[in-house]
Amino acid sequence: MYNYTLLERTLFFSSRFNFEKLKKEVDGKTILITGASSGIGKELAFRLANTTAHLILVARREDIMIAMKTEIEQASARVTVFPADLRNEEELKGLLGFLHGLTDGLDVVVSNAGISINRPIAESLERYHDFTRTMALNYFAPVQLLLSLIPVLAKKNGHIINVSTINALMVPVPYWAAYQASKTAFDTWLRSAEPELKIKNISVSTVYLPLVKTPMIEPTVAYQKSPAMSAVHVAEIIGHALYSKRKVYKPWWLIFGQWASVIFRAPLSFLIPKLIMKKERERGNV
């Protein structure tokens, strides 16, 4: 179904996606999708095309979203395109102003926008901006967005869906310091806020993902042959979360990785530097 290899079919079980249940849940609702112009956000928008939801698509690439709007509105959903770089304070404020002005309010926020950086610390010494721009999009932007929208969502018994990473639940790995720190920061913030949101009748779902076949992973050569989830598959998992209100999705095998992160933390701290040293020697950097 998702053009998976045998290994990928084993690692990524098919979702229990039911379009009729999704349609019943979201018809007539207003759904904000950030990072909507490609990958997971784009596929989710198209999965919602045959509902009567109002989709608010947010990303930097307006031309792509306008083309999406044209195609999606040939079905039954209604689409509003709002181009914005969420790292830009003024553009984020503009988006919030628009959202607060919605006549019918807001029902769902799918926090999907993100940036990934794979870079050794040795190559980051003069690149502090890598950390500020990653934190700006992966942490500060969704926090600011939700702090402003919580009262709006509370009026509609709303739903927040966070598209996260399995790395937020496991021992950190080298070369991904900026990305892992930023994604873990927002994951921790949302898990901390969730009990308070619950008493306001706001549901929270978090989708912890391994590699996904999106443009985000293309610059990392090592990932081109690695097992990875289909963006369509992830969109269906989010669709399932929309109507089931399931609090957490994570791959079935992640629990073993979490156990290993705890049990083997000391051995890993000894082994990983040796592996890095070997890799650097192969590159001729040592």
Backbone hydrogen bonds in HBPLUS format (Angstrom, degrees):
<---DONOR---> <-ACCEPTOR-->    atom                        ^
c    i                          cat <-CA-CA->   ^        H-A-AA   ^      H-
h    n   atom  resd res      DA  || num        DHA   H-A  angle D-A-AA Bond
n    s   type  num  typ     dist DA aas  dist angle  dist       angle   num
A0009-ARG N   A0005-THR O   2.91 MM   4  6.22 154.7  1.98 152.5 159.5     1
A0010-THR N   A0006-LEU O   3.10 MM   4  6.35 141.3  2.26 141.3 151.5     2
A0010-THR N   A0007-LEU O   3.13 MM   3  5.10 124.8  2.45  92.9 107.2     3
A0011-LEU N   A0007-LEU O   2.96 MM   4  6.25 151.3  2.05 147.7 155.8     4
A0012-PHE N   A0008-GLU O   2.80 MM   4  5.74 155.4  1.86 151.3 157.2     5
A0022-LEU N   A0018-ASN O   3.06 MM   4  6.37 157.9  2.11 151.7 158.7     6
A0023-LYS N   A0019-PHE O   2.78 MM   4  6.01 166.5  1.80 159.6 162.4     7
A0024-LYS N   A0020-GLU O   3.02 MM   4  6.17 161.7  2.06 144.7 149.4     8
A0025-GLU N   A0021-LYS O   3.07 MM   4  6.24 150.3  2.16 143.1 150.7     9
A0025-GLU N   A0022-LEU O   3.08 MM   3  5.15 118.3  2.48  96.2 111.3    10
A0026-VAL N   A0022-LEU O   2.96 MM   4  6.19 160.4  2.00 160.1 164.7    11
A0027-ASP N   A0023-LYS O   2.94 MM   4  5.58 147.2  2.05 151.3 154.3    12
A0029-LYS N   A0026-VAL O   2.87 MM   3  5.25 163.9  1.90 142.0 141.9    13
A0054-HIS N   A0029-LYS O   2.75 MM  25  6.10 166.1  1.77 158.7 163.2    14
A0107-ASP N   A0030-THR O   3.01 MM  77  5.32 154.0  2.08 139.2 147.2    15
A0108-VAL N   A0030-THR O   3.18 MM  78  6.53 153.4  2.25 156.2 158.5    16
A0031-ILE N   A0054-HIS O   2.85 MM  23  6.16 162.6  1.88 160.0 164.8    17
A0056-ILE N   A0031-ILE O   2.82 MM  25  6.04 170.1  1.83 158.2 158.0    18
A0032-LEU N   A0108-VAL O   2.87 MM  76  6.08 174.3  1.87 154.6 154.3    19
A0110-VAL N   A0032-LEU O   2.78 MM  78  5.98 163.0  1.81 160.0 166.0    20
A0033-ILE N   A0056-ILE O   2.97 MM  23  6.16 169.0  1.98 165.8 163.6    21
A0058-VAL N   A0033-ILE O   3.02 MM  25  6.17 158.5  2.07 168.8 163.7    22
A0034-THR N   A0110-VAL O   3.19 MM  76  6.46 172.7  2.19 173.3 171.4    23
A0035-GLY N   A0058-VAL O   2.89 MM  23  6.02 118.5  2.28 144.6 162.0    24
A0036-ALA N   A0058-VAL O   3.09 MM  22  5.63 169.9  2.10 138.1 141.3    25
A0042-LYS N   A0038-SER O   3.30 MM   4  4.77 165.7  2.32 110.5 111.8    26
A0043-GLU N   A0039-GLY O   3.06 MM   4  6.31 166.6  2.08 155.5 159.4    27
A0044-LEU N   A0040-ILE O   2.89 MM   4  6.07 156.6  1.94 153.4 160.2    28
A0045-ALA N   A0041-GLY O   3.06 MM   4  6.27 159.2  2.11 145.2 150.5    29
A0046-PHE N   A0042-LYS O   3.16 MM   4  6.51 156.4  2.22 149.4 155.0    30
A0047-ARG N   A0043-GLU O   2.97 MM   4  6.24 140.9  2.13 142.1 153.3    31
A0047-ARG N   A0044-LEU O   3.03 MM   3  4.96 121.7  2.38  93.8 109.3    32
A0048-LEU N   A0044-LEU O   3.13 MM   4  6.41 130.6  2.38 144.1 156.7    33
A0048-LEU N   A0045-ALA O   3.16 MM   3  5.24 138.7  2.34  96.7 108.2    34
A0049-ALA N   A0046-PHE O   3.26 MM   3  4.97 163.2  2.29  98.4 103.2    35
A0051-THR N   A0048-LEU O   3.16 MM   3  5.57 151.2  2.25 122.0 120.3    36
A0076-SER N   A0049-ALA O   3.13 MM  27  6.17 148.1  2.23 143.8 153.1    37
A0077-ALA N   A0049-ALA O   2.92 MM  28  5.01 142.1  2.06 155.2 152.4    38
A0078-ARG N   A0053-ALA O   2.98 MM  25  6.33 168.1  1.99 158.3 162.2    39
A0055-LEU N   A0078-ARG O   2.70 MM  23  6.07 161.2  1.74 170.1 166.3    40
A0080-THR N   A0055-LEU O   2.80 MM  25  6.18 160.2  1.83 165.5 168.4    41
A0057-LEU N   A0080-THR O   2.88 MM  23  6.21 156.2  1.93 166.7 174.1    42
A0082-PHE N   A0057-LEU O   2.88 MM  25  6.03 165.5  1.90 176.6 171.8    43
A0084-ALA N   A0059-ALA O   2.81 MM  25  5.50 156.1  1.87 127.3 135.2    44
A0065-MET N   A0061-ARG O   3.32 MM   4  6.66 162.9  2.35 149.6 154.4    45
A0066-ILE N   A0062-GLU O   2.86 MM   4  6.08 151.1  1.94 155.3 163.7    46
A0067-ALA N   A0063-ASP O   3.13 MM   4  6.36 155.0  2.20 142.3 148.4    47
A0068-MET N   A0064-ILE O   2.94 MM   4  6.26 151.6  2.02 145.3 154.0    48
A0069-LYS N   A0065-MET O   2.83 MM   4  6.04 157.1  1.88 146.9 152.8    49
A0070-THR N   A0066-ILE O   3.04 MM   4  6.32 159.2  2.09 148.0 152.4    50
A0071-GLU N   A0067-ALA O   3.17 MM   4  6.42 159.9  2.21 147.2 151.9    51
A0072-ILE N   A0068-MET O   2.77 MM   4  5.93 172.8  1.78 164.0 166.3    52
A0073-GLU N   A0069-LYS O   2.94 MM   4  5.88 163.3  1.97 149.9 154.3    53
A0074-GLN N   A0071-GLU O   3.19 MM   3  5.47 157.6  2.24 105.3 112.0    54
A0075-ALA N   A0072-ILE O   2.92 MM   3  5.63 160.6  1.95 118.2 124.6    55
A0088-ASN N   A0085-ASP O   2.85 MM   3  5.55 162.6  1.88 124.1 130.1    56
A0092-LEU N   A0088-ASN O   2.90 MM   4  6.11 157.0  1.95 160.0 167.3    57
A0093-LYS N   A0089-GLU O   2.95 MM   4  6.15 157.1  2.00 146.1 152.6    58
A0094-GLY N   A0090-GLU O   2.92 MM   4  6.15 148.3  2.02 141.7 150.6    59
A0095-LEU N   A0091-GLU O   3.03 MM   4  6.31 152.4  2.11 142.9 149.3    60
A0096-LEU N   A0092-LEU O   2.95 MM   4  6.26 162.2  1.98 152.2 156.9    61
A0097-GLY N   A0093-LYS O   2.90 MM   4  6.11 155.3  1.96 147.2 153.9    62
A0098-PHE N   A0094-GLY O   3.06 MM   4  6.31 155.4  2.13 144.1 150.3    63
A0099-LEU N   A0095-LEU O   2.91 MM   4  6.20 162.7  1.94 155.3 159.9    64
A0100-HIS N   A0096-LEU O   2.91 MM   4  6.08 159.6  1.95 152.0 156.9    65
A0101-GLY N   A0098-PHE O   3.05 MM   3  5.14 137.1  2.24  97.5 110.3    66
A0102-LEU N   A0099-LEU O   3.25 MM   3  5.40 168.2  2.26 107.4 110.6    67
A0105-GLY N   A0102-LEU O   3.31 MM   3  5.16 163.0  2.35 100.4 105.2    68
A0159-HIS N   A0107-ASP O   2.91 MM  52  6.38 142.9  2.05 150.7 162.6    69
A0109-VAL N   A0159-HIS O   2.94 MM  50  6.44 155.9  2.00 159.1 166.6    70
A0161-ILE N   A0109-VAL O   2.83 MM  52  6.20 166.3  1.85 166.4 168.0    71
A0111-SER N   A0161-ILE O   2.79 MM  50  6.07 148.9  1.89 159.5 170.1    72
A0163-VAL N   A0111-SER O   3.06 MM  52  6.07 172.4  2.06 154.7 153.5    73
A0119-ARG N   A0175-TYR O   2.76 MM  56  4.83 140.3  1.91 153.2 148.6    74
A0123-GLU N   A0120-PRO O   3.00 MM   3  5.37 142.0  2.14 106.7 117.2    75
A0124-SER N   A0121-ILE O   2.85 MM   3  4.82 158.5  1.89 106.9 113.7    76
A0127-ARG N   A0124-SER O   2.86 MM   3  4.72 164.0  1.88 112.6 114.3    77
A0130-ASP N   A0127-ARG O   2.93 MM   3  5.61 154.5  2.00 117.5 124.4    78
A0131-PHE N   A0128-TYR O   2.95 MM   3  5.55 134.3  2.17 113.3 123.7    79
A0132-THR N   A0128-TYR O   3.25 MM   4  6.68 156.1  2.31 146.9 154.0    80
A0133-ARG N   A0129-HIS O   2.91 MM   4  5.89 167.8  1.93 149.1 152.6    81
A0134-THR N   A0130-ASP O   3.19 MM   4  6.10 146.9  2.31 129.4 138.4    82
A0135-MET N   A0131-PHE O   2.96 MM   4  5.98 164.2  1.99 143.9 148.9    83
A0136-ALA N   A0132-THR O   2.87 MM   4  5.90 146.3  1.99 137.8 147.9    84
A0137-LEU N   A0133-ARG O   3.31 MM   4  6.44 153.7  2.38 138.5 142.2    85
A0138-ASN N   A0134-THR O   2.93 MM   4  5.93 167.7  1.94 157.6 161.2    86
A0139-TYR N   A0135-MET O   2.94 MM   4  5.14 145.2  2.06 130.3 136.6    87
A0140-PHE N   A0135-MET O   2.94 MM   5  6.29 155.6  2.00 154.6 161.4    88
A0141-ALA N   A0136-ALA O   2.90 MM   5  5.88 143.3  2.04 144.2 154.4    89
A0143-VAL N   A0139-TYR O   3.10 MM   4  6.20 157.6  2.15 155.8 162.8    90
A0144-GLN N   A0140-PHE O   2.90 MM   4  6.03 169.0  1.91 154.5 157.6    91
A0145-LEU N   A0141-ALA O   2.88 MM   4  6.00 161.8  1.92 152.7 158.6    92
A0146-LEU N   A0142-PRO O   2.96 MM   4  6.02 166.3  1.98 144.1 147.5    93
A0147-LEU N   A0143-VAL O   2.88 MM   4  6.01 164.1  1.90 155.6 160.6    94
A0148-SER N   A0144-GLN O   3.23 MM   4  6.31 154.9  2.29 143.5 149.0    95
A0149-LEU N   A0145-LEU O   3.04 MM   4  6.21 142.4  2.18 138.8 150.1    96
A0150-ILE N   A0146-LEU O   2.82 MM   4  5.65 135.0  2.03 158.0 159.8    97
A0152-VAL N   A0149-LEU O   2.96 MM   3  5.07 117.2  2.36 102.0 118.4    98
A0153-LEU N   A0149-LEU O   2.82 MM   4  6.08 164.6  1.85 166.6 171.3    99
A0154-ALA N   A0150-ILE O   2.88 MM   4  5.97 154.3  1.95 151.7 158.9   100
A0156-LYS N   A0153-LEU O   3.01 MM   3  5.35 144.9  2.13 107.8 118.0   101
A0158-GLY N   A0153-LEU O   2.90 MM   5  4.54 156.0  1.95 136.0 139.2   102
A0157-ASN N   A0154-ALA O   3.45 MM   3  5.13 174.0  2.45 101.5 102.5   103
A0203-SER N   A0158-GLY O   2.89 MM  45  6.32 153.8  1.96 157.0 151.5   104
A0160-ILE N   A0203-SER O   2.85 MM  43  6.18 161.2  1.88 149.8 154.5   105
A0205-SER N   A0160-ILE O   2.83 MM  45  6.24 157.1  1.89 162.0 169.1   106
A0162-ASN N   A0205-SER O   2.83 MM  43  6.27 163.1  1.85 160.5 163.2   107
A0207-VAL N   A0162-ASN O   2.88 MM  45  6.20 167.7  1.90 169.8 172.2   108
A0164-SER N   A0207-VAL O   2.79 MM  43  5.64 152.5  1.86 144.9 153.2   109
A0209-LEU N   A0164-SER O   3.28 MM  45  6.16 158.0  2.33 107.8 112.9   110
A0168-ALA N   A0165-THR O   3.11 MM   3  5.80 160.0  2.15 116.9 121.8   111
A0166-ILE N   A0209-LEU O   2.93 MM  43  5.33 156.3  1.99 134.6 130.7   112
A0169-LEU N   A0166-ILE O   2.94 MM   3  5.55 163.3  1.97 118.8 124.4   113
A0170-MET N   A0167-ASN O   3.34 MM   3  5.11 167.9  2.35 100.8 104.4   114
A0180-GLN N   A0176-TRP O   2.86 MM   4  5.85 170.3  1.87 168.1 170.3   115
A0181-ALA N   A0177-ALA O   3.01 MM   4  5.88 160.7  2.05 144.1 150.1   116
A0182-SER N   A0178-ALA O   3.20 MM   4  6.27 159.5  2.24 143.3 148.7   117
A0183-LYS N   A0179-TYR O   2.97 MM   4  6.17 169.1  1.99 160.2 163.1   118
A0184-THR N   A0180-GLN O   2.93 MM   4  5.86 159.5  1.97 146.3 152.7   119
A0185-ALA N   A0181-ALA O   2.99 MM   4  6.01 146.3  2.11 136.1 145.4   120
A0186-PHE N   A0182-SER O   3.25 MM   4  6.56 160.7  2.29 147.3 150.0   121
A0187-ASP N   A0183-LYS O   2.99 MM   4  6.15 160.2  2.03 146.7 153.1   122
A0188-THR N   A0184-THR O   2.88 MM   4  5.99 162.6  1.91 149.9 154.0   123
A0189-TRP N   A0185-ALA O   2.96 MM   4  6.16 158.5  2.00 144.9 151.5   124
A0190-LEU N   A0186-PHE O   2.88 MM   4  6.06 166.2  1.90 154.8 157.5   125
A0191-ARG N   A0187-ASP O   2.98 MM   4  6.15 159.1  2.02 147.8 153.9   126
A0192-SER N   A0188-THR O   2.91 MM   4  6.01 149.8  2.01 145.9 154.3   127
A0193-ALA N   A0189-TRP O   2.92 MM   4  6.14 148.0  2.02 144.0 153.3   128
A0194-GLU N   A0190-LEU O   2.87 MM   4  5.85 135.1  2.08 143.0 154.2   129
A0196-GLU N   A0193-ALA O   2.95 MM   3  5.44 122.5  2.29 115.3 129.9   130
A0197-LEU N   A0193-ALA O   2.96 MM   4  6.20 148.4  2.06 150.8 160.1   131
A0198-LYS N   A0194-GLU O   2.87 MM   4  6.05 147.9  1.97 151.8 160.4   132
A0200-LYS N   A0197-LEU O   2.93 MM   3  5.12 144.9  2.05 102.8 114.1   133
A0202-ILE N   A0197-LEU O   3.04 MM   5  5.27 163.7  2.07 142.0 141.6   134
A0201-ASN N   A0198-LYS O   2.87 MM   3  4.94 154.6  1.94 110.7 113.4   135
A0206-THR N   A0247-LYS O   2.81 MM  41  6.14 153.7  1.88 142.1 147.5   136
A0249-TYR N   A0206-THR O   2.94 MM  43  6.38 154.1  2.01 158.6 160.9   137
A0208-TYR N   A0249-TYR O   2.85 MM  41  5.99 170.0  1.86 163.7 161.0   138
A0229-MET N   A0211-LEU O   2.81 MM  18  6.13 167.1  1.83 144.9 140.7   139
A0214-THR N   A0212-VAL O   2.79 MM   2  5.72 118.9  2.16 117.2 100.1   140
A0213-LYS N   A0229-MET O   2.74 MM  16  5.93 167.0  1.75 175.9 171.2   141
A0217-ILE N   A0214-THR O   3.25 MM   3  6.07 149.7  2.34 122.7 126.8   142
A0218-GLU N   A0215-PRO O   3.29 MM   3  5.26 149.0  2.39  99.9 108.7   143
A0220-THR N   A0217-ILE O   3.12 MM   3  5.68 150.8  2.21 116.6 124.9   144
A0223-TYR N   A0220-THR O   3.03 MM   3  5.65 150.0  2.12 115.9 124.3   145
A0224-GLN N   A0221-VAL O   3.12 MM   3  5.55 161.8  2.15 115.1 120.6   146
A0226-SER N   A0223-TYR O   3.16 MM   3  4.85 156.2  2.21  97.4 104.7   147
A0234-VAL N   A0230-SER O   3.08 MM   4  6.48 159.5  2.12 151.0 155.9   148
A0235-ALA N   A0231-ALA O   2.92 MM   4  6.12 154.0  1.99 142.6 150.0   149
A0236-GLU N   A0232-VAL O   3.05 MM   4  6.37 148.0  2.15 146.3 154.4   150
A0236-GLU N   A0233-HIS O   3.13 MM   3  5.20 120.9  2.50  95.5 109.7   151
A0237-ILE N   A0233-HIS O   3.00 MM   4  6.38 144.7  2.13 144.7 155.2   152
A0237-ILE N   A0234-VAL O   3.06 MM   3  4.93 118.2  2.46  92.1 107.9   153
A0238-ILE N   A0234-VAL O   2.93 MM   4  6.28 156.8  1.98 154.1 159.8   154
A0239-GLY N   A0235-ALA O   2.88 MM   4  6.13 150.6  1.97 139.0 148.2   155
A0240-HIS N   A0236-GLU O   2.84 MM   4  6.08 151.0  1.92 143.2 150.4   156
A0241-ALA N   A0237-ILE O   2.95 MM   4  6.26 152.3  2.03 143.5 151.2   157
A0242-LEU N   A0238-ILE O   2.91 MM   4  6.20 141.6  2.06 145.9 156.7   158
A0244-SER N   A0240-HIS O   2.87 MM   4  5.90 153.0  1.94 153.8 162.9   159
A0245-LYS N   A0241-ALA O   2.89 MM   4  5.02 145.1  2.01 130.4 136.2   160
A0254-LEU N   A0251-PRO O   3.04 MM   3  5.46 163.4  2.06 116.2 121.6   161
A0256-PHE N   A0253-TRP O   3.13 MM   3  5.68 136.6  2.32 111.6 121.3   162
A0257-GLY N   A0254-LEU O   2.93 MM   3  4.99 116.4  2.35  97.9 114.4   163
A0258-GLN N   A0254-LEU O   2.85 MM   4  6.21 149.9  1.94 154.8 164.4   164
A0259-TRP N   A0255-ILE O   2.96 MM   4  6.20 158.8  2.01 144.9 150.3   165
A0260-ALA N   A0256-PHE O   2.93 MM   4  6.10 163.1  1.96 144.5 149.7   166
A0261-SER N   A0257-GLY O   2.90 MM   4  6.05 145.0  2.02 137.9 147.6   167
A0262-VAL N   A0258-GLN O   3.22 MM   4  6.55 139.7  2.40 141.8 150.9   168
A0262-VAL N   A0259-TRP O   3.05 MM   3  5.29 130.7  2.30 101.2 114.0   169
A0263-ILE N   A0259-TRP O   2.76 MM   4  5.97 173.8  1.76 170.7 168.4   170
A0264-PHE N   A0260-ALA O   2.84 MM   4  5.29 154.4  1.90 133.6 142.3   171
A0268-LEU N   A0264-PHE O   2.84 MM   4  5.89 159.4  1.88 154.1 160.6   172
A0269-SER N   A0265-ARG O   2.97 MM   4  6.16 149.6  2.07 144.5 152.4   173
A0270-PHE N   A0267-PRO O   3.08 MM   3  5.12 135.7  2.28  95.8 108.5   174
A0271-LEU N   A0267-PRO O   2.82 MM   4  6.08 153.9  1.88 150.2 158.4   175
A0272-ILE N   A0268-LEU O   2.84 MM   4  5.66 171.9  1.85 151.5 154.3   176
A0274-LYS N   A0271-LEU O   3.02 MM   3  5.35 121.9  2.37 106.6 121.4   177
A0275-LEU N   A0271-LEU O   3.07 MM   4  6.44 151.7  2.15 152.8 161.6   178
A0276-ILE N   A0272-ILE O   2.92 MM   4  6.21 155.2  1.98 155.3 162.7   179
A0277-MET N   A0273-PRO O   2.90 MM   4  6.09 158.6  1.95 144.9 150.7   180
A0278-LYS N   A0274-LYS O   2.98 MM   4  6.22 157.2  2.03 145.3 151.2   181
A0279-LYS N   A0275-LEU O   2.96 MM   4  6.19 157.4  2.02 144.7 150.9   182
A0280-GLU N   A0276-ILE O   2.85 MM   4  6.12 159.3  1.89 155.3 160.7   183
A0281-ARG N   A0277-MET O   2.95 MM   4  6.17 152.0  2.03 147.1 154.6   184
A0282-GLU N   A0278-LYS O   3.03 MM   4  6.30 151.6  2.11 145.2 152.7   185
A0283-ARG N   A0279-LYS O   3.09 MM   4  6.38 140.0  2.26 139.7 150.5   186
A0284-GLY N   A0280-GLU O   3.00 MM   4  6.15 113.0  2.47 131.6 148.5   187
A0285-ASN N   A0280-GLU O   2.85 MM   5  5.18 159.2  1.90 158.8 154.1   188
A0284-GLY N   A0281-ARG O   2.99 MM   3  4.85 143.7  2.13  94.0 105.4   189
